[in-house]
Amino acid sequence: MELEAREAVRQAYQAHYRRLVAAMYALTGDHAEAQDLVQEAYARALARSRQFLDVADPEAWLRTVAVNLARTRWRRRRLFDTLVRTGRVSRLPESIPGADPTRVALVAALQQLSRPTRETIVLHHIADMSVHEVAQTLGVPVGTVKARLSRGRTLLASLLNENAEGREPGPRAAHPAPAPPSAIRMVPGTGFAAGPREGADGV
């Protein structure tokens, strides 16, 4: 049983690792952190390998663990930022490696959305989860997910347009023009395979 459970984790790693990292990168804006979150999720699966063997959807289980880890880190980072602002600690300079400019543009635009909206956009459009799955993962009503998707797509389209035209992002208009559900595809070559899910969910 133990060997079978560990083999299930190994197969899940081969099948889902890259897609999970892509989703967490879009969520966090940091590729190294995305890798770390996903690796930690797999480590937890390995630590509970027998339980993991009974999971109906391994990718969804791993994604939920990674999202929860990201949320925990976000809360801790907010506390650290408070300490920095009050002068109690100093922030060290960050070294950011080069990356595909198109992917950077999309991730940078996502980071300007509120965290709840960003989570919803990433899970629905990049992780390819249905509206109901996103609602269950985030613990919010389906209507809230749909509202975040509508608002997020509009803001994201505006941010990507500004980036394409070489303008600095400015204040959002009071009533920005609605964006089509395909807005997330406005930056080509992002490396994200998933696109909008339309139809049964009504978005």
C-alpha positions in Angstrom: 0.0 0.0 0.0 2.8 2.4 0.9 4.6 1.8 -2.4 1.4 2.2 -4.3 0.7 5.5 -2.6 4.1 6.9 -3.3 3.8 5.8 -6.9 0.5 7.8 -7.1 2.4 10.9 -5.9 5.2 10.4 -8.4 2.7 10.0 -11.2 0.9 13.2 -10.1 4.2 15.0 -10.1 4.9 14.1 -13.6 1.4 14.8 -14.8 0.6 18.1 -13.1 3.7 19.9 -11.8 4.3 22.3 -14.8 0.6 23.3 -14.9 0.5 23.9 -11.2 3.6 26.0 -11.3 2.2 28.1 -14.1 -0.9 28.8 -12.1 1.0 29.7 -8.9 3.3 31.9 -10.9 0.3 33.9 -12.2 -1.0 34.1 -8.7 2.2 35.2 -6.9 4.2 36.9 -9.7 7.3 35.1 -8.5 8.4 32.0 -10.4 10.7 30.8 -7.6 7.9 31.1 -5.0 5.5 29.4 -7.4 7.9 26.4 -7.6 8.3 26.4 -3.8 4.6 26.4 -3.2 4.0 23.5 -5.6 6.9 21.5 -4.2 5.5 22.0 -0.7 2.1 20.8 -1.9 3.7 17.6 -3.3 5.7 17.2 0.0 2.5 17.3 1.9 1.0 14.8 -0.5 4.0 12.5 0.1 3.7 12.9 3.8 0.0 11.8 3.6 0.5 9.4 0.7 -2.1 6.9 1.8 -4.7 9.6 2.1 -3.6 11.0 -1.3 -4.2 7.6 -2.9 -7.9 8.0 -2.1 -8.2 11.5 -3.6 -10.6 11.6 -6.6 -8.8 14.6 -8.3 -5.1 14.7 -7.4 -4.5 18.0 -9.4 -7.4 19.8 -7.6 -6.1 18.6 -4.2 -2.6 19.8 -4.9 -3.8 23.1 -6.3 -6.0 23.7 -3.2 -3.0 23.0 -0.9 -0.8 25.4 -3.0 -3.4 28.2 -3.0 -3.8 27.8 0.8 0.0 28.0 1.3 0.1 31.1 -0.9 -2.6 32.7 1.2 -0.7 32.0 4.4 2.4 33.5 2.9 0.5 36.5 1.7 -0.8 37.2 5.3 2.8 36.8 6.7 4.1 39.1 4.0 1.5 41.8 4.9 2.8 41.6 8.5 6.4 41.9 7.3 5.5 44.9 5.1 3.9 46.6 8.2 7.2 46.0 10.0 9.1 47.6 7.1 6.8 50.6 6.9 7.2 51.2 10.7 11.0 51.0 10.3 11.4 48.0 12.6 13.1 45.9 9.9 14.8 46.7 6.6 13.9 45.1 3.3 16.7 43.6 1.4 17.0 44.3 -2.3 15.5 41.7 -4.6 17.2 40.1 -7.6 14.8 39.2 -10.3 16.0 37.0 -13.2 15.1 37.8 -16.8 11.9 36.2 -18.2 9.7 36.1 -21.3 8.4 39.7 -21.6 5.0 38.6 -22.7 4.6 36.4 -19.7 6.0 39.1 -17.4 3.4 41.5 -18.8 0.5 39.2 -18.0 1.8 38.4 -14.5 2.5 42.0 -13.8 -1.0 42.9 -14.8 -2.4 40.2 -12.6 -0.5 41.5 -9.6 -2.3 44.8 -9.9 -5.6 43.1 -9.3 -6.9 42.6 -5.8 -5.8 39.3 -4.3 -9.4 37.8 -4.3 -9.9 38.9 -7.9 -6.5 37.6 -8.9 -7.1 34.2 -7.3 -10.4 33.9 -9.1 -9.0 34.8 -12.5 -6.0 32.5 -12.1 -8.0 29.5 -11.0 -10.7 29.9 -13.7 -8.7 30.9 -16.7 -5.2 29.5 -16.0 -6.0 26.5 -13.9 -9.0 25.9 -16.1 -11.4 25.3 -13.1 -15.2 25.8 -13.5 -16.9 28.6 -11.7 -18.4 26.0 -9.3 -14.9 24.5 -8.6 -13.5 28.0 -8.0 -16.3 28.8 -5.6 -15.7 25.6 -3.7 -11.9 26.1 -3.6 -12.1 29.7 -2.4 -15.1 29.2 -0.1 -17.3 31.9 -1.7 -20.7 31.9 -3.5 -20.9 31.2 -7.2 -22.3 34.7 -7.7 -19.2 36.2 -6.1 -16.9 34.2 -8.4 -18.9 35.5 -11.5 -18.7 39.1 -10.3 -15.0 38.8 -9.7 -14.4 37.3 -13.1 -16.4 40.0 -14.8 -14.6 42.8 -12.9 -11.2 41.2 -13.2 -11.4 40.6 -17.0 -12.3 44.3 -17.5 -9.4 45.5 -15.4 -7.0 43.0 -16.8 -7.9 44.0 -20.4 -7.3 47.7 -19.5 -3.9 46.9 -17.9 -2.8 44.8 -20.8 -3.8 47.5 -23.3 -1.9 50.1 -21.4 1.2 47.8 -21.4 0.9 47.2 -25.1 0.7 50.9 -25.8 3.7 51.6 -23.6 1.8 53.7 -21.1 2.3 53.6 -17.3 -0.7 52.1 -15.6 -2.9 54.9 -14.3 -6.0 55.1 -12.1 -8.8 52.9 -13.4 -11.7 54.7 -15.0 -14.9 54.9 -13.0 -16.7 52.8 -15.7 -14.1 51.1 -17.9 -15.2 49.5 -21.1 -16.3 45.9 -20.7 -13.8 43.3 -21.9 -14.6 40.1 -23.7 -14.0 36.8 -21.8 -11.0 36.3 -24.1 -9.2 39.3 -22.6 -6.8 37.1 -20.8 -5.4 36.0 -24.2 -4.5 39.5 -25.2 -0.8 38.9 -24.5 0.3 36.0 -26.8 2.9 33.5 -25.9 2.4 33.5 -22.2 3.0 29.8 -21.9 -0.4 29.4 -20.2 -2.3 26.6 -22.0 -5.8 27.2 -20.4 -8.2 29.8 -21.7 -11.6 31.1 -20.9 -14.2 28.5 -19.9 -17.6 29.5 -21.3 -21.0 27.9 -21.6 -22.4 26.0 -18.6 -21.1 28.4 -16.0 -22.5 31.4 -17.9 -19.3 33.4 -17.9 
